[in-house]
Amino acid sequence: MFASGLGPVSVTVFSLATMAIAVPTGVKIVNWVMTMWGGKLSFTVPMLFSIALVVQFTIGGLSGVTHAVAPSDTQQTDTYYIVAHFHYVLFGGAIFGLFAGFYYWWPKMFRKQLSESLGRWNFWLMVVGMNMTFGPMHMLGLQGQPRRMAVWTEARAGEGFFNLGFWNRISSIGSLVLSLGVLLFIINIVYTHKSKKVAIAPLDPWDGRTLEWMTDSPPKEHNFDSIPTINNLDEFFHRKYAQDATTHEITQVATAEEVLAEMNAHPDEHIHMPSRSYWPILLALALPVIGYGLIYNRVILAVGVAMVVLTMFGWAMEPSTAADDDFDPPAPGDGGGHTKELAPLG
């Protein structure tokens, strides 16, 4: 925006907005760090990816704050400095978070735990490759190399430490290392599911605290056979551990398997499930009609909007119009799923 010819007032507004965005970003970073500081860290692969997320997101945030200085941002516009900044934020932040989630919830989804040794190689290759790829782009951009530029002349390449060709080669090698890390993740998945040496993962491989670990792995379509009763912030943890009132020592009183067995021993007599519905797919089909209409034809746009309104209305009214399959509501005072005949008085 700074390079688009805006006046001084608009430039000031964008500068202030760029500075202001650092406040919620800083709050989130402190939030993540204090969460880890207050916990008991175990440096498994998901935790390593999570820590790398915080570090690289912080680097990307710091390079982004420099854009609040209008003259500096004008010089950096459309250079590799911008590419470096948003890749540290988006790739270093979002993608590393996805990989942390993959490794953490893979046992929940498939009851197979991805290899920790291959996971660590996957992590280090991606960390090294990511910083080799996008770190040098800060220097390339500050020297004015435009983005999307693959060829440069020797006259513009510079000399010594600031040689553009040298840092472009480092960046290219880094992209190869990063690709090898992603390839190793795919190999890890194939090995985990094809090798007979990989055993079934335990129900609670990470000694979890949250509710998703209080059900089977992989979970049933309805998640829980009975709605869990929640008495604490970390309910699953408090069912597995107890704290001595005098010494404040924490001791394990039950395993995850015992907690699940206790829950499954008292299932609800009837699990209320929503009926099958065709309204969601009709609503989804209406959205591309709207997209096509916005570009080409207002009549088609009106048809798409009407489809959305009608399908949303039908979906909202469905509980009052669709019969609940195989559900016989209990009579008052009857805990079962069937009514009872009352004996005559006297």
C-alpha positions as a Markdown table, in Angstrom:
| # | Residue | x | y | z |
|---|---|---|---|---|
| 1 | Met | 0.0 | 0.0 | 0.0 |
| 2 | Phe | 2.9 | 2.4 | 0.7 |
| 3 | Ala | 4.0 | 2.2 | -2.9 |
| 4 | Ser | 0.6 | 2.7 | -4.5 |
| 5 | Gly | 0.7 | 6.5 | -4.4 |
| 6 | Leu | -1.4 | 7.1 | -1.4 |
| 7 | Gly | -1.3 | 10.5 | 0.4 |
| 8 | Pro | 0.5 | 11.1 | 3.7 |
| 9 | Val | -2.7 | 10.6 | 5.7 |
| 10 | Ser | -3.4 | 7.1 | 4.3 |
| 11 | Val | 0.3 | 6.2 | 4.7 |
| 12 | Thr | 0.1 | 7.2 | 8.3 |
| 13 | Val | -3.0 | 5.0 | 8.8 |
| 14 | Phe | -1.3 | 2.0 | 7.3 |
| 15 | Ser | 1.8 | 2.6 | 9.4 |
| 16 | Leu | -0.2 | 2.7 | 12.6 |
| 17 | Ala | -2.1 | -0.4 | 11.6 |
| 18 | Thr | 1.1 | -2.2 | 10.9 |
| 19 | Met | 2.4 | -1.3 | 14.4 |
| 20 | Ala | -0.9 | -2.2 | 16.1 |
| 21 | Ile | -0.9 | -5.7 | 14.7 |
| 22 | Ala | 2.2 | -6.4 | 16.8 |
| 23 | Val | 0.2 | -6.2 | 20.0 |
| 24 | Pro | -2.1 | -9.3 | 19.5 |
| 25 | Thr | 0.9 | -11.1 | 17.9 |
| 26 | Gly | 3.0 | -10.4 | 21.0 |
| 27 | Val | 0.2 | -11.5 | 23.3 |
| 28 | Lys | -0.1 | -14.8 | 21.5 |
| 29 | Ile | 3.7 | -15.4 | 21.6 |
| 30 | Val | 3.8 | -14.7 | 25.4 |
| 31 | Asn | 0.8 | -17.0 | 25.8 |
| 32 | Trp | 2.5 | -19.9 | 24.0 |
| 33 | Val | 5.8 | -19.4 | 25.9 |
| 34 | Met | 4.1 | -19.2 | 29.3 |
| 35 | Thr | 2.0 | -22.2 | 28.6 |
| 36 | Met | 5.2 | -24.2 | 28.0 |
| 37 | Trp | 7.0 | -22.6 | 30.9 |
| 38 | Gly | 4.2 | -23.6 | 33.3 |
| 39 | Gly | 4.0 | -27.2 | 32.0 |
| 40 | Lys | 6.2 | -30.2 | 32.2 |
| 41 | Leu | 7.9 | -30.4 | 28.8 |
| 42 | Ser | 8.6 | -33.6 | 27.0 |
| 43 | Phe | 10.6 | -33.0 | 23.8 |
| 44 | Thr | 8.7 | -35.3 | 21.5 |
| 45 | Val | 8.3 | -34.6 | 17.8 |
| 46 | Pro | 5.0 | -32.7 | 18.2 |
| 47 | Met | 6.6 | -30.4 | 20.9 |
| 48 | Leu | 9.6 | -29.8 | 18.7 |
| 49 | Phe | 7.4 | -28.6 | 15.8 |
| 50 | Ser | 5.4 | -26.5 | 18.3 |
| 51 | Ile | 8.6 | -24.8 | 19.6 |
| 52 | Ala | 9.9 | -24.2 | 16.1 |
| 53 | Leu | 6.5 | -22.7 | 15.2 |
| 54 | Val | 6.9 | -20.1 | 18.0 |
| 55 | Val | 10.5 | -19.2 | 17.1 |
| 56 | Gln | 9.9 | -18.8 | 13.4 |
| 57 | Phe | 6.6 | -17.0 | 13.8 |
| 58 | Thr | 8.4 | -14.6 | 16.1 |
| 59 | Ile | 11.1 | -14.0 | 13.5 |
| 60 | Gly | 8.5 | -13.4 | 10.9 |
| 61 | Gly | 6.6 | -11.0 | 13.2 |
| 62 | Leu | 9.8 | -9.0 | 13.9 |
| 63 | Ser | 10.6 | -8.6 | 10.2 |
| 64 | Gly | 7.0 | -7.6 | 9.6 |
| 65 | Val | 7.1 | -4.8 | 12.2 |
| 66 | Thr | 9.8 | -3.1 | 10.2 |
| 67 | His | 7.1 | -2.4 | 7.5 |
| 68 | Ala | 5.5 | 0.1 | 9.9 |
| 69 | Val | 8.3 | 2.5 | 8.8 |
| 70 | Ala | 6.9 | 3.9 | 5.5 |
| 71 | Pro | 10.2 | 4.7 | 3.8 |
| 72 | Ser | 11.6 | 1.3 | 4.7 |
| 73 | Asp | 8.5 | -0.5 | 3.5 |
| 74 | Thr | 8.6 | 1.4 | 0.2 |
| 75 | Gln | 12.1 | 0.3 | -0.4 |
| 76 | Gln | 11.2 | -3.3 | 0.5 |
| 77 | Thr | 8.0 | -3.5 | -1.6 |
| 78 | Asp | 8.2 | -6.3 | -4.2 |
| 79 | Thr | 11.6 | -7.5 | -3.1 |
| 80 | Tyr | 12.6 | -10.8 | -1.6 |
| 81 | Tyr | 12.4 | -9.3 | 1.9 |
| 82 | Ile | 8.6 | -9.5 | 1.6 |
| 83 | Val | 8.8 | -13.1 | 0.5 |
| 84 | Ala | 11.0 | -13.9 | 3.5 |
| 85 | His | 8.7 | -12.2 | 5.9 |
| 86 | Phe | 5.4 | -13.9 | 5.0 |
| 87 | His | 7.0 | -17.3 | 4.6 |
| 88 | Tyr | 8.4 | -17.1 | 8.1 |
| 89 | Val | 4.9 | -16.2 | 9.3 |
| 90 | Leu | 2.8 | -18.6 | 7.1 |
| 91 | Phe | 5.2 | -21.5 | 6.6 |
| 92 | Gly | 7.2 | -21.3 | 9.8 |
| 93 | Gly | 3.9 | -20.7 | 11.7 |
| 94 | Ala | 1.0 | -22.4 | 10.1 |
| 95 | Ile | 2.8 | -25.4 | 8.3 |
| 96 | Phe | 4.9 | -26.3 | 11.3 |
| 97 | Gly | 1.7 | -26.2 | 13.4 |
| 98 | Leu | 0.1 | -28.6 | 11.0 |
| 99 | Phe | 3.0 | -31.0 | 11.3 |
| 100 | Ala | 2.8 | -30.8 | 15.1 |
| 101 | Gly | -0.9 | -31.7 | 14.8 |
| 102 | Phe | -0.2 | -34.6 | 12.4 |
| 103 | Tyr | 2.3 | -36.2 | 14.8 |
| 104 | Tyr | 0.2 | -35.6 | 17.9 |
| 105 | Trp | -3.2 | -36.7 | 16.6 |
| 106 | Trp | -2.1 | -39.5 | 14.2 |
| 107 | Pro | -2.6 | -42.2 | 17.0 |
| 108 | Lys | -6.0 | -40.8 | 17.6 |
| 109 | Met | -7.0 | -41.0 | 14.0 |
| 110 | Phe | -5.4 | -44.3 | 13.0 |
| 111 | Arg | -4.3 | -46.0 | 16.2 |
| 112 | Lys | -0.8 | -46.0 | 14.8 |
| 113 | Gln | 2.0 | -43.8 | 16.1 |
| 114 | Leu | 4.4 | -42.2 | 13.6 |
| 115 | Ser | 8.1 | -43.1 | 14.2 |
| 116 | Glu | 9.8 | -40.8 | 16.6 |
| 117 | Ser | 13.2 | -41.3 | 15.1 |
| 118 | Leu | 12.0 | -40.6 | 11.5 |
| 119 | Gly | 10.0 | -37.7 | 12.9 |
| 120 | Arg | 13.1 | -36.1 | 14.4 |
| 121 | Trp | 14.9 | -36.3 | 11.1 |
| 122 | Asn | 11.8 | -34.9 | 9.4 |
| 123 | Phe | 11.8 | -32.0 | 11.9 |
| 124 | Trp | 15.5 | -31.1 | 11.7 |
| 125 | Leu | 15.5 | -31.3 | 7.9 |
| 126 | Met | 12.5 | -29.0 | 7.7 |
| 127 | Val | 13.9 | -26.5 | 10.2 |
| 128 | Val | 17.3 | -26.3 | 8.6 |
| 129 | Gly | 15.7 | -26.2 | 5.1 |
| 130 | Met | 13.2 | -23.6 | 5.9 |
| 131 | Asn | 15.7 | -21.2 | 7.4 |
| 132 | Met | 18.2 | -21.9 | 4.6 |
| 133 | Thr | 15.5 | -21.1 | 2.0 |
| 134 | Phe | 13.9 | -18.0 | 3.4 |
| 135 | Gly | 16.6 | -16.6 | 5.8 |
| 136 | Pro | 18.9 | -15.4 | 3.0 |
| 137 | Met | 15.9 | -13.7 | 1.3 |
| 138 | His | 16.0 | -11.0 | 3.9 |
| 139 | Met | 19.5 | -9.9 | 2.7 |
| 140 | Leu | 18.6 | -10.3 | -0.9 |
| 141 | Gly | 15.5 | -8.1 | -0.5 |
| 142 | Leu | 17.4 | -5.4 | 1.5 |
| 143 | Gln | 19.8 | -5.2 | -1.4 |
| 144 | Gly | 16.9 | -4.7 | -3.8 |
| 145 | Gln | 16.5 | -8.0 | -5.6 |
| 146 | Pro | 13.0 | -8.1 | -7.0 |
| 147 | Arg | 10.8 | -11.1 | -6.2 |
| 148 | Arg | 10.1 | -13.6 | -8.9 |
| 149 | Met | 13.5 | -13.0 | -10.3 |
| 150 | Ala | 15.6 | -16.0 | -11.3 |
| 151 | Val | 18.4 | -14.4 | -13.4 |
| 152 | Trp | 20.8 | -11.6 | -12.4 |
| 153 | Thr | 23.8 | -10.1 | -14.0 |
| 154 | Glu | 27.3 | -10.2 | -12.5 |
| 155 | Ala | 27.3 | -6.4 | -12.4 |
| 156 | Arg | 24.4 | -6.4 | -10.0 |
| 157 | Ala | 25.4 | -9.5 | -8.0 |
| 158 | Gly | 27.7 | -7.7 | -5.6 |
| 159 | Glu | 30.8 | -8.9 | -4.0 |
| 160 | Gly | 31.9 | -10.9 | -0.9 |
| 161 | Phe | 29.3 | -11.5 | 1.8 |
| 162 | Phe | 26.6 | -9.5 | -0.1 |
| 163 | Asn | 26.9 | -11.5 | -3.3 |
| 164 | Leu | 23.4 | -12.1 | -4.6 |
| 165 | Gly | 24.4 | -15.2 | -6.5 |
| 166 | Phe | 25.8 | -16.9 | -3.3 |
| 167 | Trp | 22.7 | -16.3 | -1.2 |
| 168 | Asn | 20.4 | -17.4 | -4.1 |
| 169 | Arg | 22.3 | -20.7 | -4.2 |
| 170 | Ile | 22.0 | -21.1 | -0.5 |
| 171 | Ser | 18.3 | -20.5 | -0.8 |
| 172 | Ser | 18.0 | -23.0 | -3.6 |
| 173 | Ile | 19.9 | -25.7 | -1.6 |
| 174 | Gly | 17.7 | -25.0 | 1.4 |
| 175 | Ser | 14.5 | -25.6 | -0.7 |
| 176 | Leu | 15.9 | -29.0 | -1.6 |
| 177 | Val | 16.6 | -29.8 | 2.1 |
| 178 | Leu | 13.1 | -28.7 | 3.0 |
| 179 | Ser | 11.7 | -30.9 | 0.3 |
| 180 | Leu | 13.6 | -33.9 | 1.6 |
| 181 | Gly | 12.1 | -33.2 | 5.1 |
| 182 | Val | 8.6 | -33.4 | 3.6 |
| 183 | Leu | 9.5 | -36.5 | 1.7 |
| 184 | Leu | 10.7 | -38.1 | 4.9 |
| 185 | Phe | 7.3 | -37.4 | 6.5 |
| 186 | Ile | 5.6 | -39.3 | 3.6 |
| 187 | Ile | 8.0 | -42.2 | 4.1 |
| 188 | Asn | 7.2 | -42.1 | 7.8 |
| 189 | Ile | 3.5 | -42.5 | 7.1 |
| 190 | Val | 4.1 | -45.4 | 4.6 |
| 191 | Tyr | 6.5 | -47.1 | 7.0 |
| 192 | Thr | 4.1 | -46.8 | 10.0 |
| 193 | His | 1.1 | -48.3 | 8.1 |
| 194 | Lys | 2.9 | -50.9 | 6.0 |
| 195 | Ser | 5.6 | -52.3 | 8.4 |
| 196 | Lys | 4.6 | -55.2 | 10.6 |
| 197 | Lys | 7.1 | -54.0 | 13.2 |
| 198 | Val | 4.9 | -51.0 | 14.2 |
| 199 | Ala | 2.6 | -52.0 | 17.0 |
| 200 | Ile | -0.8 | -50.7 | 17.8 |
| 201 | Ala | -0.5 | -47.3 | 19.6 |
| 202 | Pro | -1.7 | -47.0 | 23.2 |
| 203 | Leu | -5.0 | -45.2 | 23.8 |
| 204 | Asp | -3.2 | -42.4 | 25.6 |
| 205 | Pro | 0.3 | -42.1 | 24.0 |
| 206 | Trp | 1.0 | -38.6 | 25.2 |
| 207 | Asp | -0.5 | -38.8 | 28.7 |
| 208 | Gly | -3.1 | -36.3 | 27.4 |
| 209 | Arg | -5.3 | -33.9 | 29.4 |
| 210 | Thr | -8.0 | -33.1 | 26.9 |
| 211 | Leu | -11.3 | -34.8 | 26.2 |
| 212 | Glu | -10.5 | -36.3 | 22.8 |
| 213 | Trp | -8.3 | -38.8 | 24.6 |
| 214 | Met | -11.2 | -39.9 | 26.8 |
| 215 | Thr | -12.7 | -42.0 | 23.9 |
| 216 | Asp | -11.7 | -44.8 | 21.7 |
| 217 | Ser | -9.0 | -44.4 | 19.0 |
| 218 | Pro | -10.1 | -43.9 | 16.3 |
| 219 | Pro | -13.2 | -42.4 | 17.8 |
| 220 | Lys | -16.7 | -43.6 | 17.0 |
| 221 | Glu | -18.9 | -41.6 | 14.8 |
| 222 | His | -20.7 | -40.3 | 17.8 |
| 223 | Asn | -17.5 | -39.8 | 19.8 |
| 224 | Phe | -18.8 | -40.9 | 23.2 |
| 225 | Asp | -21.1 | -43.7 | 24.3 |
| 226 | Ser | -22.2 | -41.4 | 27.1 |
| 227 | Ile | -21.8 | -37.7 | 27.5 |
| 228 | Pro | -18.9 | -37.2 | 29.9 |
| 229 | Thr | -19.4 | -35.4 | 33.1 |
| 230 | Ile | -16.9 | -32.5 | 33.4 |
| 231 | Asn | -15.8 | -31.3 | 36.8 |
| 232 | Asn | -12.4 | -29.9 | 36.1 |
| 233 | Leu | -10.6 | -27.8 | 33.5 |
| 234 | Asp | -8.4 | -30.9 | 32.6 |
| 235 | Glu | -10.9 | -33.6 | 33.3 |
| 236 | Phe | -9.0 | -36.5 | 31.8 |
| 237 | Phe | -5.9 | -35.6 | 33.8 |
| 238 | His | -7.9 | -35.4 | 37.1 |
| 239 | Arg | -9.4 | -38.8 | 36.4 |
| 240 | Lys | -5.9 | -40.3 | 36.0 |
| 241 | Tyr | -4.1 | -38.4 | 38.8 |
| 242 | Ala | -4.9 | -37.3 | 42.3 |
| 243 | Gln | -3.1 | -34.7 | 44.5 |
| 244 | Asp | -2.4 | -35.3 | 48.2 |
| 245 | Ala | -4.0 | -32.6 | 50.2 |
| 246 | Thr | -1.0 | -32.4 | 52.6 |
| 247 | Thr | 2.1 | -32.9 | 50.6 |
| 248 | His | 0.6 | -31.8 | 47.2 |
| 249 | Glu | 2.3 | -34.7 | 45.6 |
| 250 | Ile | 0.6 | -36.0 | 42.4 |
| 251 | Thr | 0.1 | -39.8 | 42.1 |
| 252 | Gln | -1.5 | -41.8 | 39.3 |
| 253 | Val | -4.7 | -43.5 | 40.4 |
| 254 | Ala | -5.9 | -44.9 | 37.1 |
| 255 | Thr | -4.6 | -45.5 | 33.6 |
| 256 | Ala | -6.3 | -44.3 | 30.4 |
| 257 | Glu | -7.7 | -47.8 | 29.7 |
| 258 | Glu | -9.2 | -47.9 | 33.2 |
| 259 | Val | -10.8 | -44.4 | 32.7 |
| 260 | Leu | -12.4 | -45.5 | 29.4 |
| 261 | Ala | -13.5 | -48.8 | 30.9 |
| 262 | Glu | -15.3 | -47.0 | 33.7 |
| 263 | Met | -17.0 | -44.7 | 31.2 |
| 264 | Asn | -18.0 | -47.5 | 28.8 |
| 265 | Ala | -19.4 | -49.5 | 31.8 |
| 266 | His | -22.2 | -46.9 | 32.1 |
| 267 | Pro | -23.3 | -45.9 | 28.6 |
| 268 | Asp | -26.4 | -43.9 | 27.8 |
| 269 | Glu | -29.3 | -46.2 | 27.1 |
| 270 | His | -30.1 | -44.2 | 24.0 |
| 271 | Ile | -27.5 | -42.1 | 22.0 |
| 272 | His | -29.4 | -39.4 | 20.2 |
| 273 | Met | -27.9 | -39.1 | 16.7 |
| 274 | Pro | -29.1 | -36.6 | 14.0 |
| 275 | Ser | -31.0 | -38.0 | 11.1 |
| 276 | Arg | -29.5 | -38.3 | 7.6 |
| 277 | Ser | -29.9 | -35.1 | 5.7 |
| 278 | Tyr | -29.5 | -33.9 | 2.1 |
| 279 | Trp | -29.7 | -30.2 | 2.9 |
| 280 | Pro | -25.9 | -29.7 | 3.5 |
| 281 | Ile | -24.9 | -31.0 | 0.1 |
| 282 | Leu | -27.6 | -28.8 | -1.5 |
| 283 | Leu | -26.2 | -25.8 | 0.3 |
| 284 | Ala | -22.7 | -26.7 | -0.9 |
| 285 | Leu | -24.0 | -26.9 | -4.5 |
| 286 | Ala | -25.5 | -23.5 | -4.2 |
| 287 | Leu | -22.2 | -21.8 | -3.4 |
| 288 | Pro | -20.5 | -22.3 | -6.8 |
| 289 | Val | -23.7 | -21.1 | -8.5 |
| 290 | Ile | -23.3 | -17.8 | -6.5 |
| 291 | Gly | -19.6 | -17.6 | -7.5 |
| 292 | Tyr | -20.5 | -18.1 | -11.2 |
| 293 | Gly | -23.3 | -15.6 | -11.0 |
| 294 | Leu | -21.1 | -12.9 | -9.4 |
| 295 | Ile | -18.8 | -13.0 | -12.4 |
| 296 | Tyr | -21.1 | -13.7 | -15.4 |
| 297 | Asn | -24.9 | -13.2 | -14.8 |
| 298 | Arg | -27.0 | -11.5 | -12.2 |
| 299 | Val | -30.0 | -13.9 | -12.8 |
| 300 | Ile | -27.8 | -16.9 | -12.0 |
| 301 | Leu | -26.6 | -15.0 | -8.9 |
| 302 | Ala | -30.2 | -14.5 | -7.8 |
| 303 | Val | -30.9 | -18.2 | -8.3 |
| 304 | Gly | -27.8 | -19.1 | -6.2 |
| 305 | Val | -28.8 | -16.8 | -3.4 |
| 306 | Ala | -32.4 | -18.2 | -3.4 |
| 307 | Met | -30.9 | -21.7 | -3.2 |
| 308 | Val | -28.8 | -20.7 | -0.2 |
| 309 | Val | -31.8 | -19.2 | 1.6 |
| 310 | Leu | -34.1 | -22.2 | 0.9 |
| 311 | Thr | -31.5 | -24.8 | 1.9 |
| 312 | Met | -30.6 | -23.0 | 5.1 |
| 313 | Phe | -34.2 | -22.7 | 6.0 |
| 314 | Gly | -34.8 | -26.4 | 5.3 |
| 315 | Trp | -31.8 | -27.4 | 7.2 |
| 316 | Ala | -32.8 | -25.2 | 10.2 |
| 317 | Met | -36.3 | -26.6 | 10.2 |
| 318 | Glu | -35.2 | -30.2 | 9.8 |
| 319 | Pro | -35.3 | -31.3 | 13.5 |
| 320 | Ser | -39.0 | -30.3 | 13.5 |
| 321 | Thr | -39.9 | -32.0 | 10.2 |
| 322 | Ala | -37.6 | -35.1 | 10.0 |
| 323 | Ala | -38.5 | -38.2 | 12.0 |
| 324 | Asp | -35.8 | -39.5 | 14.3 |
| 325 | Asp | -35.2 | -43.1 | 13.2 |
| 326 | Asp | -35.7 | -45.9 | 15.8 |
| 327 | Phe | -36.2 | -43.5 | 18.7 |
| 328 | Asp | -39.0 | -44.3 | 21.2 |
| 329 | Pro | -38.9 | -41.5 | 23.8 |
| 330 | Pro | -39.1 | -42.7 | 27.4 |
| 331 | Ala | -42.2 | -42.2 | 29.4 |
| 332 | Pro | -42.0 | -39.9 | 32.4 |
| 333 | Gly | -40.2 | -41.6 | 35.2 |
| 334 | Asp | -38.9 | -44.4 | 32.9 |
| 335 | Gly | -35.2 | -44.5 | 32.4 |
| 336 | Gly | -35.5 | -46.9 | 29.4 |
| 337 | Gly | -36.3 | -46.4 | 25.8 |
| 338 | His | -39.8 | -47.9 | 25.9 |
| 339 | Thr | -43.1 | -46.9 | 27.5 |
| 340 | Lys | -44.7 | -48.9 | 30.3 |
| 341 | Glu | -48.3 | -49.4 | 31.0 |
| 342 | Leu | -49.4 | -48.0 | 34.3 |
| 343 | Ala | -51.3 | -50.3 | 36.7 |
| 344 | Pro | -54.7 | -49.1 | 37.6 |
| 345 | Leu | -55.1 | -47.5 | 41.0 |
| 346 | Gly | -56.6 | -49.6 | 43.8 |
